Amino acid sequence: METTTRTVRPPAIAALDELQQLIGERVVLDPVQLARASRDSSRFQPAGLPLALVRAESTEDVSLALSWAHAHSVPVSVRGAGTGLAGGAVAYQGGLVLSLERMDRIVELDVPNCLATVQAGVVTADLDAAAREHGLFFPPDPASAQTSTIGGNIATNAGGLRCIAHGVTRDAVAALEVVLADGRIIRTGARTRKNVVGLDLTSLFVGSEGTLGVITAATVRLKPVPPGRPRTFRASFDSIEAAGRAVTAIAAGTAQPEVLELLDAQSVAIIEQYSPSGLPMPKAAVLIGQTVGHDAAEAAEVLVAVCRTHGAVEVGTSEGDELLEARRLANPALTAQGLRVSCDVGVPVAQLAAMFHGIGEISERHRRRISIVAHAGDGNLHPTVEAGDTPEEHRLAEGVLDDITRLALSLGGTISGEHGIGAVKHHELHLQLDAGLLEVQRAVKHALDPKQILTPGRGI
Ligand SMILES: Cc1cc2nc3c(=O)[nH]c(=O)nc-3n(C[C@H](O)[C@H](O)[C@H](O)COP(=O)(O)OP(=O)(O)OC[C@H]3O[C@@H](n4cnc5c(N)ncnc54)[C@H](O)[C@@H]3O)c2cc1C
């Protein structure tokens, strides 16, 4: 997939000198490093090299870089770890790349208030590990947690494995420090549990994909680690629709899992080939779940019984985390197979069986194998289409994904559950947002970034 071409006038050499004078050696011009900072983990390719990379080390660096870009009308791509799957952090040819990766300090762990204040470049798993030393944890759990940054998680409103129990990243954000497109620094939100003062700009910046401002720091909510040992369970099904019905029944029941994921048979085969975990091969699909708390073992038995009622042919429970580790390997395993033409859609959880059935029909119609990995408890699916490594093959695979996206919408769903719109899904935005809604969203963008320098042409 190619970037849309955007005419960028390279600023005069004098302007680049000015940037170096402002930010010093944190400005990188080396083409090898520029190329490295130009991509994310999506299939979206940069059209050419950016002009410069700023490796910000402070909020002031970010502010100076944006003031400079604003003054010279240079487009800016913002990046954390570049694990994004929507092309949002991909560099603009002749643009500025603003990296937050070096802003990786945990500023404060406020244990009594279950809060942490962090710089945007802190790696998600590092915050979680630091919180766990105090009996707390950071609830958002994207499968990329070992590398993704908190700033990236907030900018994409990342989901993950534990959302069914704890919500998405938005639910964990109390306050933000944001640098606006012209370099102004603002602070939103509060450290209190309740706060109804002014418009909720914290929520506005969460999920804004680098289009409204650059998040430089955040105060996030932590939770106490549940007591006892977690319990994992699995349930294999001969029909993926039956697995969908089991998830719907679980979501409406009283015993709740902390995690409820689905892997179809093809995904299990690919993961087992990549890194064997001993996960039994299902005929159609396997559900993998986790329960926590004092009654974790009892709750797991209840959930396994629900699965049996809905057609599970083989079930098991254990104390280890290997099953979830196998699930976390899904993305790298599919990527290692060259299967990168995947998408992210969501449906109301009661429509899961219909969604799986419809994907089966799309697969037959296009004669393409589609593998499915899903944060099933949230109704959030990541179907991947098999495609050869040619532009024509990718174009055909994109057509299959478009059909899947339309199917999700026809079932009352969404074109993106957690990865965001970025560049990859920008052409599909109008399918979900009507002209009136798009106009309001773009008015907000215009108010905060009148020169359209921040992540232009993506997200909204
Ligand atoms: C193996 C793998 C597993 C994944 N699993 C999940 C998952 O379970 N759930 C999920 O939701 N996602 C998942 N993702 C996608 C990705 O990890 C998330 O979108 C993550 O939040 C991106 O974080 P990042 O630091 O890498 O951001 P980047 O990729 O660098 O950027 C992502 C977007 O956020 C913007 N951005 C980044 N930092 C800032 C900032 N400080 N201020 C403003 N804008 C910013 C960028 O401009 C871009 O639009 C996965 C990706 C991979 C490769």
The ligand as a Tripos MOL2 file, in Angstrom:
@<TRIPOS>MOLECULE
LIG
   53    58     1     0     0
SMALL
NO_CHARGES

@<TRIPOS>ATOM
      1 C1          2.4780   -7.5930   17.7490 C.3       1 LIG1
      2 C2          1.4640   -6.4850   17.8740 C.ar      1 LIG1
      3 C3          0.3790   -6.6670   18.7130 C.ar      1 LIG1
      4 C4         -0.5560   -5.6380   18.8640 C.ar      1 LIG1
      5 N1         -1.5970   -5.8250   19.7160 N.ar      1 LIG1
      6 C5         -2.4830   -4.8250   19.9210 C.ar      1 LIG1
      7 C6         -3.5740   -4.9970   20.8210 C.ar      1 LIG1
      8 O1         -3.7500   -6.0590   21.4240 O.2       1 LIG1
      9 N2         -4.4090   -3.9470   20.9880 N.ar      1 LIG1
     10 C7         -4.2470   -2.7600   20.3340 C.ar      1 LIG1
     11 O2         -5.0320   -1.8310   20.5290 O.2       1 LIG1
     12 N3         -3.2190   -2.5840   19.4790 N.ar      1 LIG1
     13 C8         -2.3430   -3.5750   19.2630 C.ar      1 LIG1
     14 N4         -1.3080   -3.3840   18.3840 N.ar      1 LIG1
     15 C9         -1.1450   -2.0880   17.7070 C.3       1 LIG1
     16 C10        -0.2000   -1.0830   18.4490 C.3       1 LIG1
     17 O3          0.6960   -1.7530   19.2860 O.3       1 LIG1
     18 C11        -1.0160   -0.0630   19.2470 C.3       1 LIG1
     19 O4         -1.7630    0.7480   18.3610 O.3       1 LIG1
     20 C12        -0.1470    0.8400   20.1560 C.3       1 LIG1
     21 O5         -0.9940    1.6140   20.9700 O.3       1 LIG1
     22 C13         0.7890    1.7480   19.3790 C.3       1 LIG1
     23 O6          1.7610    2.2730   20.2800 O.3       1 LIG1
     24 P1          3.1530    2.8530   19.7300 P.3       1 LIG1
     25 O7          3.8710    3.4650   20.8580 O.co2     1 LIG1
     26 O8          3.8800    1.8180   18.9730 O.co2     1 LIG1
     27 O9          2.6080    3.9860   18.7350 O.3       1 LIG1
     28 P2          3.0630    4.3170   17.2420 P.3       1 LIG1
     29 O10         2.8990    3.1310   16.3710 O.co2     1 LIG1
     30 O11         4.3780    4.9650   17.2600 O.co2     1 LIG1
     31 O12         1.9400    5.3960   16.8730 O.3       1 LIG1
     32 C14         0.5900    4.9980   16.7600 C.3       1 LIG1
     33 C15        -0.2700    6.2440   16.5130 C.3       1 LIG1
     34 O13        -0.2670    7.0730   17.6750 O.3       1 LIG1
     35 C16         0.3090    8.3500   17.3770 C.3       1 LIG1
     36 N5          1.1610    8.6910   18.5180 N.ar      1 LIG1
     37 C17         2.1540    7.9350   19.0610 C.ar      1 LIG1
     38 N6          2.6550    8.5510   20.1400 N.ar      1 LIG1
     39 C18         1.9830    9.7250   20.2720 C.ar      1 LIG1
     40 C19         2.0530   10.8010   21.2000 C.ar      1 LIG1
     41 N7          2.9100   10.7910   22.2170 N.pl3     1 LIG1
     42 N8          1.2190   11.8560   21.0300 N.ar      1 LIG1
     43 C20         0.3320   11.8870   20.0070 C.ar      1 LIG1
     44 N9          0.2310   10.9000   19.0950 N.ar      1 LIG1
     45 C21         1.0420    9.8250   19.2360 C.ar      1 LIG1
     46 C22         1.0520    8.1760   16.0660 C.3       1 LIG1
     47 O14         1.1110    9.3880   15.3470 O.3       1 LIG1
     48 C23         0.2100    7.1200   15.3670 C.3       1 LIG1
     49 O15        -0.9000    7.7230   14.7630 O.3       1 LIG1
     50 C24        -0.3880   -4.4160   18.1670 C.ar      1 LIG1
     51 C25         0.7120   -4.2410   17.3060 C.ar      1 LIG1
     52 C26         1.6230   -5.2670   17.1610 C.ar      1 LIG1
     53 C27         2.7970   -5.0430   16.2510 C.3       1 LIG1
@<TRIPOS>BOND
     1     1     2 1
     2     2     3 ar
     3     2    52 ar
     4     3     4 ar
     5     4     5 ar
     6     4    50 ar
     7     5     6 ar
     8     6     7 ar
     9     6    13 1
    10     7     8 2
    11     7     9 ar
    12     9    10 ar
    13    10    11 2
    14    10    12 ar
    15    12    13 ar
    16    13    14 ar
    17    14    15 1
    18    14    50 ar
    19    15    16 1
    20    16    17 1
    21    16    18 1
    22    18    19 1
    23    18    20 1
    24    20    21 1
    25    20    22 1
    26    22    23 1
    27    23    24 1
    28    24    25 2
    29    24    26 1
    30    24    27 1
    31    27    28 1
    32    28    29 2
    33    28    30 1
    34    28    31 1
    35    31    32 1
    36    32    33 1
    37    33    34 1
    38    33    48 1
    39    34    35 1
    40    35    36 1
    41    35    46 1
    42    36    37 ar
    43    36    45 ar
    44    37    38 ar
    45    38    39 ar
    46    39    40 ar
    47    39    45 ar
    48    40    41 1
    49    40    42 ar
    50    42    43 ar
    51    43    44 ar
    52    44    45 ar
    53    46    47 1
    54    46    48 1
    55    48    49 1
    56    50    51 ar
    57    51    52 ar
    58    52    53 1
@<TRIPOS>SUBSTRUCTURE
     1 LIG1         1 GROUP 0 **** ****
